Amino acid sequence: MVHNLRILIVDANQVRAAIIEEGLREAGYHELVRVSGTTGLVAAIERHDPDVVVVDLENPSRDALADMFLVSRHVKRPITMFVDQSDAASIEEAVEAGVSAYIVDGLKKERLKPILQTCISRFNAFSRLQQELDEARSQLDDRKTIDRAKGIVMRLKGLSEEEAYALLRKTAMNEKRKLVDIARSIITAAEVLK
């Protein structure tokens, strides 16, 4: 585990914030910044640029969870949230909001290091899955674009599917452009010439 992580602690309760801070320092983390609430959290994260956000909310309100949703969508950081009480709906909302670790009644300084490690690992695994999903969607979109362009070339030039694809590919190589870029150009030209 990298100990030079910059950690932002979000806690309005000074006593609980001190427990978190002490536990993190004992675990070997020393770049700690504390803010007192979730209001303006995106700006605080942008200003301090933490690697991890640790939030302590004794009883998370819908507004606080909405703030977490905005934060996780905007700043893409692992977020650990400690709460005293919770219900199934709050847990589901927290996970939907992008909280990587949601710990109920578990604020003990000796547990902070493994919880933080789990939070970071879960965040990284989810980020990899999201990236793979985004890449797969992009490849599917590209494939659809190429197939559409191929259909236009087949219709206009009277070529077979293989011949149309070969022509697109040859054109892309000759122009040193991506096949999907050539396909987009063909689709655009076909739209203009309708």
Secondary structure, 3 states (H helix, E strand, C coil): CCCCCEEEEECCCHHHHHHHHHHHHHCCCCEEEEECCCCCHHHHHHHHCCCEEEEECCCCCHHHHHHHHHHHHHHCCCEEEEECCCCHHHHHHHHHCCCCEEEECCCCHHHHHHHHHHHHHHHHHHHHHHHHHHHHHHHHHHHHHHHHHHHHHHHHHCCCHHHHHHHHHHHHHHCCCCHHHHHHHHHHHHHHCC
